[in-house]
């Protein structure tokens, strides 16, 4: 990771210009913990740089995206896979880099600019209790498939959407060449999956890679060694008109993006969901820790 001093040199200098201009930036966010943290973090960060910031968080994904296309939202953090699949209807399997390149090109046609992606990838994942995974010698999805094919009886918890999706549970089994009977799969709300796995009601659960409950509950995420799951790299996306009016914004947001990875987001999410700290406190603490505020 680049040194903090290098990352902040451009941002600190640009902050002086932003203070003089005091242009309004409308920061958006979706309606779950990670997005609310990012919206608060971005708002506090840009406010500290001198921008006139308005925050509109807690929005549905499709509504937020439409608001940005319509010019009502200037900036928010989006996931590459969400734009590729949900907004641009691309079903082709792409590498993480190709996913980013494709959405950057497609969304540029709509006046949206993808800045530097973070190292946080909030994709689907399968997880086990760490102690159980180590005992069974399962570190990857290929290891999981081999265990099942060798006769290990493992039970799974999945949310209903993933179970039914055409790019979900059934093709995952095909990709890794294993088969699990219906009786060994429990469908439930995503939040209940974590509880069921923690409490030993199932052996494997579908999780989101940056969820704070993964480290809090001592889960081990199984490596997707055949890259089945799409990349969902967390990336700041800004309207082209906004960026033209605020040319220093790119360097400033890229500096923030460079500080984020899976472990960081998991820790921040856990501070809210597990330790019950407020979103504003968590965002402010992170910025101060990295001398961004």
N, C-alpha and C positions, 0 to 999 in steps of 0.2 A: 504494500500500500504506500502511496506517495506520502512524504512527510507532511505533517500538518502545516508547517511553515510555508512549504511550496504551494499547497492547496489554497491557503488563505491570502497569499500575497496579492493576487488579482482581486479577490473578493474584498479585501480590506481597502484597497485603493478605490475600487468601484463604489464602495459604500459612501465615500465622500461625494461622489457625483450623484448617487441616488438620493442622498440627503438634500442636495440642492434642488433636485427635480421634484422630489416627493410625489412621484407618479402613483396613482392608485393601482393596486394589484388585488384582484379578487381571487382568493385561494379557495379551492374546493376540496372536498373529501367525501369518501363513501361512509357507509353506516356500520362499520365494524371497527374494533379496537385499533388495529394497525393503521388504518386510514385516518382515524381520528387523532392518533398520535402524530402522524405525519402532517396533517393539516395544521395542528397546533404548533408543531415544531417549525414548519415553514413560515407560518404567520409571525411567530415571535422572532425568528431569524431575520426575515425581511423588514419587520418593524424596526429591529435594532439597526438595520442598515439605512434606515431613513425613509423607507417607502410608506405610503399611506395604504394600509392593508385592511381589507375586509375579508373575513373568514365565513365560508358557507359550507359546513361539514354535515355529515349525517345523511347524505343523499344516496339514493339508489344508483347503481352503476350506470344503467342506460340513461337515466335522467341526467346524471352528472355529465356524461359524455355529450349528450345533446346540448346541454347548457354551454359547454365549452365550444362546440361547433357553432352555436348561435351567438357567441360573444359575451355570454353572461358570466362565464368563469374564465379567468385568464390562465390559471395554473393549477394543476393537481398531479398527484402521483398515480401512474397507471401501470398495469402489468402487461408485458409484451404479448403473452399468450391470449389475454382477454381481448386486446385490440385485434390480433390476428384472426381469432376464431369468431368472436362475438360481433365485432364491429366491421370486419372486412371479409367475413365468410370464407376464410382460407382454411381448408381442411387438410392440406398437404402437411406432412410431418417435416419439420425443419429443425436444424441445429439451433442452439441458443443464439449464436451470432447471426445466422441467416434469418431467424425470427425477428430479431431487432432490426436488421437491415430492411426486411420486407415491410414491417409496420412503419418504419421511418419514411420509406418511400411512399407507401399508400396514404399515410396520414398527411404527408406534405401537400398532397393534392387537395386536402380539405383545410389547409391553412394552419396545421398543427405541427409543431416542431418537437421531436423527441431529443432530449438532451442526453448527457452521458448516463448510461445505465449503472445502477448500483450492483453490488455483488449479492444482493438479497434476492432470492428466487422463491417466491411464495407459491410453489406448485403443489399438486397432489403428491402424496407419499404414503407408503405403508410403513407402519411402525410396530415395534414389539416392546414389551417391558425389557429394559436393558439386561437384567440378570437372566431372563429367560432366553433372549437372543444369544447371549454369550454362552450359556449352557448348551444350547443347541448348535452353536457354531454357525449362526446365520447372520451375515453382514450385508448381503446383497439380495436383490430379488431373484437372481439366479440361484443363490443358495436356498432361498425359500422354496423355489420350484423344485429343486433337487430333493429337499427334505420331504415335500409332499409326494413326489414321485417314488420316494423310498419307503413310503407308507406312514409317515408322521401324520397324525390326525390333528389338524389345526383348525380352530374356529376363527371366523372373521367378522368384524363389524364394519359396515359400510353405510354411507348415507344413501337414501333412495335414489337420488339423482345419479350418482356415480354408478350405482348398480344397473340402472336402465339405459344410461347413455351409450350411444353407438361407438363412442371412443372411450368407454369406461371399462367396467369389470370384465365383460366377456372377451373383448379383444386383448385386454391385458393378459388374460389366461392364455390366449392363443399366441401372443408375442413371446411369452416365457415358457410355453409348452407345459402347462400343468392344468389340472382340473380339480375344482372343489365342488362338492355336492351342495345342492340348495339348502339342505338341512344344516350345513356347517357355516352358513352365511346369515348373519342377523342384520336386518336393515333398520336403521334408526336415525334420528336427527344427529347432525354433525357433533353438536355439543355432548350428546350422550355417548358417542363413540369413545371419547377420551375417558369418561368415567368407567365405561364397561371394560376398557383395556386396563386401566389403573387397578380396578377391583378384581381383575382376574376372571371376568365373565367371558372374555374372548382372548385369543392368543395374538391376533393381528388386527390392527385398526387402520382405517383410512384417516389420514391427518393432513393438515396444511403445514408446509415445511417450516414456516416461521412462527407457528403458534407457540405462545409462551408456555403452554401446558406441557410441551414436549420435554424441555429440561426440568420443569417443576415436578413432573411425575416420573422422571427417570426413564423416559422412552428412548429407544434407539431407532432412528430413521434408517430404513434399509436402502442401500444405494441402488438407484435405478441404473444398473450397469449397462443396459441396452438402450437407454435414453427413450423409454416409452412415453413418459409424461412430457407434455409440452413445457417449454420454458416460460416462466412468468416473472421475468426480471423486473424488479421495481424501479421505475424510471420517472423523472419529472418531465411532464409534457406541458408545453406553453404555446399559446396562440402566437402565430407569426407576427401579427400586428403588435402584440404586446412586447415581443422581443425586439422588434424594430424600434419601438419607442423607448425601450430600456436595454440598450446593447450590453450593459454590464451584467444583466440578469443571468446570462448563460454561465459565465465563470462563477458567479455566486452560487447558483444552484448545483453546478457540477462539483463544487467544493463540498457541499452538503451530501450529495449523492455518494461521493467517494468514501464517506465515513460509515456507510451502511452495508452490512452483510447479514447472512442468515442468523448467526449467533447474536449479533447486535439487536436485530429486530425481535428475535425470540426473547431476549432479556427484557427489552422495553415492553413487549406485550405482556410478559409475566408480571412485571411491576404493576401493571394495571389489573389484569385478570386474576392474578393469584395473590399478590401482596396488597391489592386494593388501594394503590396510590391513585391520585387524580391524574387525568390525562395531561393537564396543564403542568403539573409538577414534574411528571416524567419527561415531558418535552423540554421544559426549562432546564432540568438537571442535566440532560444529555448535552444541550447546547453549551451550558456553562463548563461542563467537563471538558469539552473540546475547544473551549475558548472561542465559541461562535456567538456568544452573547455577552 
